[in-house]
């Protein structure tokens, strides 16, 4: 593993932890040259289904894209990165449990909203406003009532 700071190949694993679902490993590493520390993750590589978009186009499941959309909803919210990673793993586990070769983007969005609702209500409303294309204040009111 190359150091992301100095690109040296001499890095040492300091600590390894398996996540709660036992499907990824978090490793703390230290560079032998610059002495800086960084974190890497190892994930089981499984065949995830294709996503069927609203316009009927299909695209490969992209973990980073999903993480990015969740991170945007959680921007400047007091949610630790570890919780976001756990929510992402929960979503992926649900998708894999379906056992389907394709999944509708609507279903994926519902999984994300379910996890965001548990993490942070403001992030849930942010995501829902884009995901459900809110057009007026009434849409926001309905989403807020949905939280109760």
Order of alpha helices (4+ residues) and beta strands (2+ residues): beta-beta-beta-beta-beta-alpha-alpha-beta-alpha-alpha-alpha
